[in-house]
Amino acid sequence: MTACEILALARSRGVEVTATLRGTLRWRCPGPLPDDLRGLLVEHKPALLPLLGPSGQNTPRTPFSEGERILADLRAELTRLRAACPGGNFPPRTANVVRLWLEVCEGYIANHEAEALRGWSALDLLRSTVPRVLAAARGDGKALPVTYTPSERDLLCRWLESFHGWPAGSAALWGPPDAAGGAEPSGSSPVPPGG
């Protein structure tokens, strides 16, 4: 379990976790802290402290830590949505779309410095992508309404190429055949190089 997932779990149980100037963890919760959560906080304290920052300082959260918080919240919501599905799992097509979108979101934060060099705000990209991930996760597993504008499709293809190390211009997104029988780029599934 990652530090972000632990913080999301704590939030879902009504526990507020903060860091002190002395490098200790503090928490507030309604009632006693559950033993399993206490164990996770103690075990992962070194990873949690940098995400929380000392509560006694007036330093704003960095975009990176804000992105980690957004990702943790997204993962927690996806876990809730997956558990609500029959059998506790997304239908296969929905699972693939959600997995792809989650990879994109994780990549924005993991590669936030590279995104900044390209002139993009990883945090803005992440914030604009989260609603798409959740919309895909809430789909019924039939024809998911996943369509992109040409600029969104190009952006996603460039990101996939960069993330997977594929040659520039090699990724394409293709959808179902159009009325004339040809495949139209619509953004329903990625096609890796040579695929």
N, C-alpha and C positions, 0 to 999 in steps of 0.2 A: 504494500500500500504506500502511495506517495504522500509527501507532506501535504500537498494540496487536497488529496482525497481525505486525509485525516481531518483537515480543517473543515471540509464540506460535511463530513460525518458529524463533527462537533456542532456545526451550525444547524444541521438537520435535527439534532437532539436538544436544541436550545442552549447550547454551551458557547459562551463567548471566550475565546482564548486570546490573550495578549502577552507581549514580552515586556520585561522590565529593563531598566538601565543596567542592572547587575547581571543580565543574561539569564534570568529565570523565566519560567512560564507561569502565568496567572490565568485563572479561569473563573467565570461566573456562570452559575447554572441554577435552575430551579430544583433544589434538593441536592442530594449527594452526587458527586461525579461517578458515573458508572465505572466499575473496575476495568472493563475491557478498554474503555476510552482512556482512562488514566494510564494503563499500560502502554497504549499506542503513543500518548503524549510524551511519556518518559523515554520510551525507546527511540522516538524520532525527534527528540528535542533539538539536536544539532541542525537538522534540516528545517525545522519549524521556525527557529529564531530568525534566520534571514528573511523569511517571508513576512513575519509579523513586524519586525522593526521594534525598537524600544518605545514603549508607550509614553515615556516621559519626555521624549524629544518632539519638537514641533516640525518634524520633517515629513513632507508629503510622501505618499506611497509612490514608488517608482512605477513607470508604465509596465515594466516587466512583472512586478509583484501584482499589479492590478490585473494584468493579463492572466497570471496564474490563478487569481481569485475567480475571474470570469470562467476560466477552464474548469476549475474545481466545481463551480456552480453548475456548469453545463454537464459535466460528467454525472453529478448527483441527480440532475433532472433526467438525463438519459437512463440512468439506472432505475429511477422510479417508473419511467415510461416503459422500459423493457419488462420490468416485473409485472406491469399491468397487462401485458400481452398474454394471449393464451399460451400456456406452457412456460411462461416466464422468459420468452425470447421473442425478438422481432422476427417477422417473416424474413426469409432469406434475402429477397430483393431489398427490403427496407434496411436490413442489417448491413448490406453492402453499401448502400447509399450513405447511411449514418456513419459507417466506418470511414468512408472516403472523406466526408465532411469533417469528421473529427480529426483525421490526419491533417487536413488543411489547417484547421484551427490550431492544432498543436505545433504545426510548422511555422505559423505566423509568430508564435511566441518563442519557439526554440531558435528561430532565425531572425529575431527582431532587429538585430544590428544590420544584417544583410538587407532586410526590407527597408530600413532607414537609408542605406546607401543607394537604394533604387528610387528613393524619394517617396516611399509609401509609409504610412503609419501602421505598424503591425497591430496596434491597439484598435485603430479605426477599422482595419480589415477584419479583425476578430469580432468586434461588436456588430458589424454589418453581416457577418456570416452566421452568428449564433441563431438568429431567427430562422434561417434556412435549414440548419441542422435540426432544430426542434420541429419545424414543419415536416421535414422528411420523416422524423421519428414518429410523428402523430399520424402519418399516412396509414391506410388500411392494408397496405401490402399489395394492392392492385396497381393500377397505373398511377404512379406518384407524379404529382405536378411539378416536375423539375425542368424548368426551362431557364435559359440564360439569354441576356442580351449579347450581341457579338463581343462587346468589350469585356463582359464578365467571363464569357467563354475563353477569350484570349488570355485574360488574367489567370484563370484557373489552369489553363494548359501550360502557361509559362511557369506557374508555381509547381505543377506536377513534374515538369521537366527538370527544374532546379532541385526539387526535393529528392527525386529518384536518380538524378545524374544522367537523365536522358539527353540526347542531342537537342539543341534548340530547334524548334519547329517540328519536332517529331511526334508530339502528342496531339490528339484530336478528340473531340467529344462528339459522339454520334447518337442519334435517337432512332426512333422507329421509322420505317419507310414512309415517305410522303405519298400523296394520292397517286402520283405518277409511277410509284414503285421504287424510286431512288431513295437512298438514305439521306436525310437532311441533318446537318449539325444542329442538335437541339439541346445537348447537355445532359443526356440521360445516363451515359456511362463512358468512362475513360477508355481510350484505346492506346495501350503502350506501343512503343516503337516495334514494328514488325508484327503487331497483333492484329 
